[in-house]
Amino acid sequence: MYMYFSRDGSPISVIEWADAPKIDRRVAETTLSDGKWISTVWLGLNHRLDDGPPLIFETMVFPSKDDLGELDMERYATESEAIEGHNRMVEKWSHILKVEKE
């Protein structure tokens, strides 16, 4: 079983993955009006624990860019799923913010 994958989902070696810091991992980021920061990145390392496509992208929600205490997280197999997931997470947390203000 492969552990490391390029952004397009192709298996890569650990050496290629180790060179990844030279690559921009960011897929998307959004800061909400209350400061919550939503970040989606390519991980390259498969986080799937069961059968199925490798989960190599991740969206996380933090209280702010300076406070990395995790509030929410979702993982995805493809970059297009990651972008859609990022948008859903922005919608979800924007709705939570709206309800909190009411």
N, CA, C and O of each residue as an XYZ file, in Angstrom:
408
protein
N       0.848     -1.189      0.000
C       0.000      0.000      0.000
C       0.886      1.242      0.000
O       1.837      1.340      0.776
N       0.565      2.179     -0.871
C       1.314      3.424     -0.944
C       0.906      4.356      0.186
O      -0.253      4.373      0.600
N       1.855      5.123      0.677
C       1.595      6.063      1.769
C       1.658      7.520      1.304
O       1.037      8.389      1.917
N       2.402      7.796      0.226
C       2.657      9.165     -0.198
C       2.105      9.395     -1.603
O       2.243      8.552     -2.489
N       1.471     10.570     -1.786
C       0.800     10.857     -3.051
C       1.014     12.313     -3.451
O       1.037     13.208     -2.606
N       1.169     12.533     -4.762
C       1.263     13.893     -5.291
C      -0.115     14.553     -5.227
O      -1.101     13.899     -4.890
N      -0.183     15.826     -5.543
C      -1.466     16.547     -5.507
C      -2.478     15.955     -6.467
O      -3.683     16.055     -6.238
N      -1.996     15.325     -7.563
C      -2.945     14.725     -8.507
C      -3.328     13.297     -8.120
O      -4.060     12.632     -8.853
N      -2.837     12.821     -6.969
C      -3.208     11.500     -6.470
C      -2.298     10.380     -6.918
O      -2.559      9.220     -6.600
N      -1.236     10.688     -7.648
C      -0.299      9.660     -8.094
C       0.634      9.271     -6.952
O       1.102     10.137     -6.214
N       0.908      7.968     -6.798
C       1.857      7.557     -5.756
C       3.240      8.172     -5.997
O       3.698      8.262     -7.136
N       3.885      8.586     -4.930
C       5.244      9.119     -4.993
C       6.078      8.475     -3.896
O       5.541      7.886     -2.957
N       7.382      8.591     -4.021
C       8.280      8.033     -3.010
C       8.364      8.962     -1.802
O       7.984     10.131     -1.873
N       8.856      8.435     -0.717
C       9.047      9.246      0.482
C      10.044     10.374      0.206
O       9.936     11.449      0.796
N      11.000     10.142     -0.672
C      11.973     11.174     -1.036
C      11.270     12.334     -1.751
O      11.520     13.501     -1.448
N      10.395     12.006     -2.696
C       9.640     13.053     -3.402
C       8.749     13.811     -2.419
O       8.635     15.034     -2.493
N       8.121     13.081     -1.499
C       7.253     13.716     -0.502
C       8.068     14.614      0.427
O       7.614     15.690      0.817
N       9.270     14.168      0.777
C      10.130     14.959      1.659
C      10.535     16.277      1.010
O      10.814     17.249      1.712
N      10.569     16.324     -0.324
C      10.871     17.569     -1.026
C       9.656     18.494     -1.086
O       9.762     19.627     -1.555
N       8.514     18.020     -0.618
C       7.265     18.777     -0.707
C       7.304     20.143     -0.030
O       6.588     21.039     -0.478
N       8.099     20.361      1.029
C       8.118     21.714      1.607
C       8.498     22.795      0.601
O       8.216     23.975      0.813
N       9.138     22.391     -0.490
C       9.494     23.341     -1.533
C       8.280     23.712     -2.384
O       8.331     24.647     -3.183
N       7.186     22.964     -2.203
C       5.963     23.143     -2.982
C       4.928     23.849     -2.105
O       4.852     23.592     -0.904
N       4.140     24.728     -2.696
C       3.062     25.372     -1.950
C       1.980     24.343     -1.669
O       1.372     23.821     -2.603
N       1.731     24.046     -0.420
C       0.733     23.059     -0.016
C      -0.678     23.640      0.071
O      -1.653     22.889      0.097
N      -0.795     24.951      0.115
C      -2.086     25.598      0.337
C      -3.017     25.390     -0.841
O      -2.641     25.621     -1.990
N      -4.232     24.953     -0.550
C      -5.289     24.825     -1.547
C      -6.221     26.031     -1.437
O      -6.598     26.627     -2.446
N      -6.590     26.386     -0.203
C      -7.475     27.535      0.039
C      -7.356     27.952      1.491
O      -6.984     27.153      2.349
N      -7.674     29.210      1.760
C      -7.761     29.692      3.136
C      -8.768     30.822      3.205
O      -8.893     31.619      2.275
N      -9.481     30.882      4.311
C     -10.500     31.907      4.522
C     -10.448     32.341      5.974
O     -10.358     31.504      6.872
N     -10.503     33.645      6.209
C     -10.624     34.163      7.562
C     -12.018     34.752      7.701
O     -12.397     35.646      6.945
N     -12.784     34.252      8.667
C     -14.147     34.744      8.902
C     -14.111     36.059      9.677
O     -13.071     36.438     10.216
N     -15.238     36.748      9.732
C     -15.300     38.074     10.357
C     -14.953     38.042     11.847
O     -14.536     39.060     12.399
N     -15.119     36.890     12.507
C     -14.766     36.786     13.929
C     -13.322     36.321     14.132
O     -12.895     36.088     15.262
N     -12.576     36.188     13.037
C     -11.176     35.799     13.128
C     -10.904     34.323     12.927
O      -9.747     33.934     12.765
N     -11.942     33.482     12.932
C     -11.708     32.049     12.702
C     -11.036     31.865     11.345
O     -11.399     32.502     10.356
N     -10.042     30.972     11.330
C      -9.254     30.740     10.122
C      -9.524     29.337      9.623
O      -9.380     28.368     10.369
N      -9.918     29.224      8.356
C     -10.188     27.934      7.717
C      -9.113     27.725      6.660
O      -8.950     28.528      5.741
N      -8.388     26.629      6.812
C      -7.240     26.349      5.956
C      -7.371     24.967      5.338
O      -7.651     23.990      6.033
N      -7.167     24.892      4.031
C      -7.194     23.615      3.313
C      -5.841     23.429      2.644
O      -5.358     24.303      1.925
N      -5.235     22.257      2.900
C      -3.893     21.976      2.394
C      -3.800     20.577      1.801
O      -4.595     19.688      2.106
N      -2.804     20.419      0.950
C      -2.411     19.098      0.457
C      -1.434     18.533      1.475
O      -0.419     19.160      1.779
N      -1.734     17.351      2.003
C      -0.861     16.692      2.968
C       0.154     15.785      2.279
O       1.320     15.729      2.669
N      -0.305     15.079      1.254
C       0.556     14.142      0.543
C       0.707     12.802      1.218
O       1.090     11.824      0.575
N       0.416     12.738      2.489
C       0.500     11.511      3.268
C      -0.911     10.954      3.451
O      -1.810     11.665      3.902
N      -1.099      9.693      3.103
C      -2.426      9.074      3.194
C      -2.863      8.951      4.654
O      -2.181      8.314      5.457
N      -3.989      9.554      4.993
C      -4.548      9.484      6.343
C      -5.744      8.537      6.442
O      -6.426      8.516      7.466
N      -6.003      7.763      5.404
C      -7.111      6.802      5.446
C      -6.679      5.580      6.247
O      -5.588      5.044      6.052
N      -7.543      5.156      7.139
C      -7.244      4.003      7.980
C      -7.924      2.731      7.496
O      -7.659      1.645      8.010
N      -8.800      2.868      6.509
C      -9.524      1.703      5.995
C      -9.400      1.679      4.473
O      -8.601      2.418      3.898
N     -10.187      0.833      3.829
C     -10.149      0.747      2.370
C     -10.752      1.998      1.740
O     -11.618      2.651      2.323
N     -10.283      2.312      0.556
C     -10.810      3.456     -0.178
C      -9.682      4.315     -0.698
O      -8.509      4.025     -0.465
N     -10.038      5.369     -1.401
C      -9.004      6.241     -1.971
C      -8.212      6.929     -0.857
O      -8.751      7.178      0.221
N      -6.947      7.233     -1.109
C      -6.128      7.889     -0.086
C      -6.652      9.284      0.239
O      -7.042     10.042     -0.649
N      -6.652      9.603      1.523
C      -7.077     10.928      1.978
C      -5.820     11.781      2.133
O      -5.082     11.647      3.110
N      -5.587     12.660      1.157
C      -4.329     13.398      1.104
C      -4.504     14.915      1.170
O      -3.531     15.657      1.034
N      -5.727     15.375      1.377
C      -6.019     16.796      1.560
C      -6.784     16.956      2.862
O      -7.459     16.029      3.310
N      -6.677     18.141      3.473
C      -7.313     18.351      4.773
C      -7.743     19.801      4.929
O      -7.003     20.724      4.587
N      -8.955     19.989      5.452
C      -9.442     21.304      5.858
C      -9.517     21.316      7.368
O     -10.056     20.396      7.983
N      -8.968     22.370      7.966
C      -9.056     22.543      9.418
C      -9.574     23.939      9.721
O      -9.331     24.892      8.980
N     -10.303     24.032     10.840
C     -10.816     25.313     11.325
C     -10.121     25.602     12.652
O     -10.060     24.750     13.538
N      -9.596     26.828     12.770
C      -8.888     27.256     13.968
C      -9.533     28.522     14.518
O     -10.165     29.265     13.767
N      -9.383     28.781     15.822
C      -9.927     30.021     16.388
C      -9.384     31.273     15.695
O     -10.098     32.266     15.556
N      -8.123     31.224     15.263
C      -7.516     32.325     14.503
C      -6.228     31.806     13.877
O      -5.820     30.673     14.133
N      -5.593     32.632     13.060
C      -4.317     32.248     12.446
C      -3.224     32.087     13.496
O      -2.243     31.376     13.278
N      -3.398     32.753     14.636
C      -2.408     32.703     15.705
C      -2.728     31.655     16.765
O      -1.868     31.309     17.574
N      -3.939     31.157     16.766
C      -4.381     30.149     17.750
C      -4.758     28.891     16.986
O      -5.851     28.810     16.424
N      -3.871     27.915     16.960
C      -4.081     26.726     16.146
C      -4.747     25.584     16.910
O      -4.498     24.413     16.624
N      -5.592     25.926     17.881
C      -6.414     24.918     18.551
C      -7.519     24.477     17.606
O      -8.393     25.267     17.249
N      -7.480     23.235     17.209
C      -8.402     22.709     16.188
C      -9.856     22.749     16.648
O     -10.187     22.277     17.736
N     -10.727     23.324     15.797
C     -12.166     23.362     16.060
C     -12.932     22.356     15.209
O     -13.972     21.847     15.626
N     -12.418     22.071     14.018
C     -13.119     21.183     13.088
C     -12.110     20.706     12.052
O     -11.090     21.357     11.825
N     -12.400     19.558     11.419
C     -11.474     19.006     10.439
C     -12.203     18.037      9.533
O     -13.115     17.327      9.957
N     -11.781     18.019      8.273
C     -12.309     17.072      7.286
C     -11.174     16.754      6.320
O     -10.337     17.609      6.031
N     -11.150     15.501      5.814
C     -10.118     15.082      4.865
C     -10.755     14.607      3.566
O     -11.910     14.182      3.532
N      -9.947     14.694      2.476
C     -10.468     14.418      1.137
C      -9.425     13.670      0.299
O      -8.231     13.670      0.599
N      -9.924     13.039     -0.754
C      -9.065     12.261     -1.649
C      -8.527     13.079     -2.820
O      -7.434     12.796     -3.311
N      -9.268     14.083     -3.274
C      -8.847     14.843     -4.458
C      -8.851     16.337     -4.155
O      -9.482     16.792     -3.200
N      -8.139     17.083     -4.982
C      -8.085     18.532     -4.800
C      -9.451     19.169     -5.041
O      -9.811     20.124     -4.353
N     -10.210     18.660     -5.999
C     -11.542     19.230     -6.240
C     -12.462     18.966     -5.042
O     -13.246     19.837     -4.664
N     -12.373     17.774     -4.445
C     -13.145     17.505     -3.219
C     -12.710     18.442     -2.102
O     -13.537     18.913     -1.320
N     -11.405     18.713     -2.028
C     -10.876     19.598     -0.983
C     -11.420     21.020     -1.142
O     -11.775     21.663     -0.155
N     -11.484     21.504     -2.370
C     -12.018     22.846     -2.615
C     -13.495     22.900     -2.247
O     -13.942     23.845     -1.596
N     -14.253     21.885     -2.664
C     -15.676     21.822     -2.298
C     -15.831     21.721     -0.782
O     -16.693     22.378     -0.198
N     -15.004     20.904     -0.154
C     -15.054     20.747      1.304
C     -14.699     22.035      2.024
O     -15.309     22.372      3.039
N     -13.723     22.749      1.509
C     -13.353     24.044      2.098
C     -14.558     24.986      2.060
O     -14.889     25.627      3.058
N     -15.203     25.058      0.906
C     -16.369     25.938      0.764
C     -17.498     25.529      1.706
O     -18.166     26.391      2.278
N     -17.718     24.226      1.873
C     -18.744     23.755      2.827
C     -18.378     24.154      4.254
O     -19.244     24.558      5.030
N     -17.094     24.039      4.599
C     -16.651     24.387      5.952
C     -16.822     25.888      6.196
O     -17.220     26.297      7.286
N     -16.524     26.702      5.190
C     -16.740     28.149      5.317
C     -18.221     28.428      5.530
O     -18.587     29.234      6.385
N     -19.069     27.766      4.757
C     -20.522     27.952      4.908
C     -20.987     27.511      6.297
O     -21.755     28.217      6.950
N     -20.526     26.356      6.740
C     -20.917     25.824      8.056
C     -20.537     26.786      9.174
O     -21.367     27.114     10.023
N     -19.280     27.242      9.179
C     -18.811     28.091     10.263
C     -19.330     29.517     10.130
O     -19.437     30.214     11.139
N     -19.652     29.971      8.939
C     -20.305     31.273      8.769
C     -21.712     31.220      9.339
O     -22.176     32.180      9.954
N     -22.396     30.090      9.133
C     -23.739     29.906      9.689
C     -23.679     29.876     11.220
O     -24.516     30.488     11.884
N     -22.706     29.175     11.777
C     -22.541     29.124     13.236
C     -22.317     30.524     13.775
O     -22.885     30.901     14.800
N     -21.491     31.292     13.086
C     -21.213     32.678     13.500
C     -22.481     33.514     13.469
O     -22.733     34.304     14.379
N     -23.285     33.339     12.415
C     -24.539     34.089     12.289
C     -25.491     33.738     13.423
O     -26.114     34.625     14.006
N     -25.610     32.452     13.741
C     -26.506     32.013     14.818
C     -26.017     32.549     16.156
O     -26.829     32.963     16.984
N     -24.716     32.551     16.384
C     -24.167     33.068     17.636
C     -24.451     34.540     17.822
O     -24.603     35.001     18.953
N     -24.527     35.290     16.731
C     -24.785     36.729     16.799
C     -26.248     37.041     17.074
O     -26.572     38.122     17.566
N     -27.137     36.097     16.759
C     -28.582     36.352     16.934
C     -29.003     36.280     18.377
O     -30.179     36.470     18.687
